[in-house]
């Protein structure tokens, strides 16, 4: 585990700008919060704000230390992984049935290693949810297993409070995460039938998690009125009606070659785990977590790979636990032949993992050295990073025209390509609208949804959004503006956006479905 | 108080089942089977498209033709050969082949249910207490998915359910007395089921692996039902691959690799919105059902195996990627049966907890209730079905030489056009990469296929491979692909179908490239387009992948 954490830290050192698009957007929002900006007033995005509050930790680290914000985020994630793995391992060792201890290391390895397969989706809310939830999951398992019927004495109360708080934060990152968490709780509740262990349902960590959720809900009462009104009165209703804009086909959810392996792994690991259920009472709840995590994936119905990260994480952990058991059996066999302890192979796994981590780090270093380097001086930093970490067709415009302190706008109907580039280059947003996803949503509401008083009221915001863009351009004078040709230009055409607001800009290029506008006078 | 005799205390372990339970279960089961039978008597021409295609293949085999040599597809030959049975039934009973097919399917379902009941009620374990729920749940699932009745997946479950039950119960209750005929019959049926599609063999292997891992030993592989099943699989493999060598070679050297490569080649068109059926409801049901069933697994030994079937069924569902409802059936049936068992556990618990069950052993009152309920349900269903078809136009089967008639609304898409432009016995060719719209329309109307390509999905796959796979993968199949197109041209030239319909959107480029279009225009006259939207508003909804673009119609010059 330590080797993997060191590997993570080393990765962050040699890839200071590596980050995915959604995490980059959330990080920029968090950074703006640390600068005193108000969500949904000074910056617009539809996501619930908890992830931004959480990301203020790396943002503050960036503010204090001056390291690239993306690098601070990588360290922050490493910290979460370290917490999740060490806490899970510690809690696992508290299990009463000693024979279950053989699954502790495989469980933790599965929990840590699934992160290494996420690539651009590393640091998504789904990832953080799994990492924060798993210690809570283990503690709940211990609690329901306790023989006194109340689960007292499983762990110290302060620890249970911490695990519960973090678990609650993880679950609250997206309302959908409540589904797998509740499914697991219901399973344990059913298991308690006839055993009179219902008190475990209301334990320290459970109350602590609920407290985190209640605090989160209540905080909306104390935030500025405009933030609350914009979020609940406009963004949430708009996205609940228009989020279907990005819906996909069922086959694209499960069957494309780049996605289906996760589900095959889920099927194989679940079937094997159910077959081995007598070896550990953790198998069935983990299968339930994995299977029920498909429901949020289906409810969102976008087919975006990161939405199924909890499924992947569950399947990965199950897979490693099953593999761990097979290794243990092999150990038993070796014990008979070589007179070695049966667990020796289990303990050999960390050695193998350390070897693999070192090997991977060496390969990565060679790759970084061979790659073209990008100087961090452009963003006011020091040193270099492989240019593949900031791989974007728009990078050259920033290299050519951009100066520190300038701002820029990406008007696109997705988080990409504006993010991660703007966060990586520490470019302050040139508008309160970090992207114009909202225009796609409003377009969907206008074209697809039945017209009611509510939808008509929402549609009036389209003019407001365009006006706000205009105000921001006038006030902040962004150096570069990138306008997506299809479909954003269609949305903007009724408002004569170019003529009205971009008269001080010169169109210098068209690239990757974007028009590039450069400010004529850099005043 | 009325004796609720389907309800047994979950905790009670009894060696035998009461006659009342058997009788009441039988009443409900007969009621549901009667509803299914009545449905197919009222709708003698209703059949899913792929089942109709298999039935047509069966007719061609009965006429002396060989799969993969005289007619072409890349599916398993077993469903084609199985369809010989309804064809012979049709010939000897003078009923329409589709009606005969549905009757055979119904008989299989009845046999499967009866055999399952025999296995469940003979076991000396507490599973008896939930057995009625499992059986009724199974029939209910067949009733709910009646539009998929006869699809390979539905037949697969009918063939294998007794085997699954026998495997689980015999292994968990090894001391029980075994009538050797039951494992023999269930093993034989399962072997046929697993042969319906090579994917089902994988499912069988994984299910057996689950049993072995769970038990921690391999002694389950020596049980009679497995031995029978495995022996038949081996014999059938020899017969199919070696016994009929030219056909076996064609299947194993071309059709099977095509099938595997098709599974491995993603069709990017499926990404687009609305291209594949949106059956999220089935997934929600299956996942929620499995999760609920896992919570109750310790109350019945049958729950976990059903969850396993559902999980493996989910794997099958996504590996087939078209997301047709029929492809989801193993997943849904597994979850549905697990849920039935949970319902049984809960009802039994309620009965035991609230002491709903009387101590009197009167047979009649409860039995009469179940008999009346079954009869009432059957009558209500029948009334609704009859009311639905009584006012519509009817299509007489007399012109095909069969007795009776069918609601005209049951005729498939483009049937009116085909009926107007050809007569029974004529050869009609529909070039499309899916079974629809050729099937079931041609079979319903008694038209013969105008080529060995009843569907051109094999050609579509071959073309897809050329554009999506590296040269070294598709090169070995190019010659065979060219031969297939030559065969298509020869068929058009030699068989001279009176009418040809072409899906220009999906097949046009390939037909142009391989000069089939030229062959068509030389001998046929374009007579217009057939728009899906103009056709048969009353027809039950059906699933079709892709855009429903107009078909080009050609008539023989």
Interface residues (C-beta under 8 A of the other chain):
Chain A: X183 X186 X187 X190 X191 X247 X248 X249 X250 X251 X252 X254 X255 X256 X257 X260 X263 X264 X267 X268 X270 X271 X272 X274 X275 X276 X277 X278 X284 X287 X288 X291 X292 X294 X295 X298 X301 X303
Chain B: X206 X209 X210 X211 X213 X214 X264 X266 X270 X271 X272 X273 X274 X275 X276 X277 X278 X279 X280 X283 X284 X287 X288 X290 X291 X294 X295 X296 X297 X298 X304 X307 X308 X311 X312 X314 X315 X317 X318 X319 X321 X322 X323
